[in-house]
């Protein structure tokens, strides 16, 4: 994997984690 792909993967993980934690706060 290229460094760019790794960076993209990291951003996606961060966004998905943020979304799930935000949903937990709403409940």
N, C-alpha and C positions, 0 to 999 in steps of 0.2 A: 504494500500500500504506500502511496506517495504521502508526503507530509501534508499536502493540501487535503487529501481524502481523510486523513486522520483528524485534521482540524475540523472538517465538516462533520465527521462522526461525533466529535466531542461536543460541537454546538448542538447537534440533534439530541444527544443524550441530556445535555443541560436543559434544553427546552422541554423535553418530555418529562424530566424530573420536576421542573418548575410547574408544568401543567398539572401533574399528579398531586403535588403538594398544595397547589392552589385549590384543586377540587376537594382535597381533604379539609381545607379551611372552610369551604362553603358548607360542608355537611355538618 
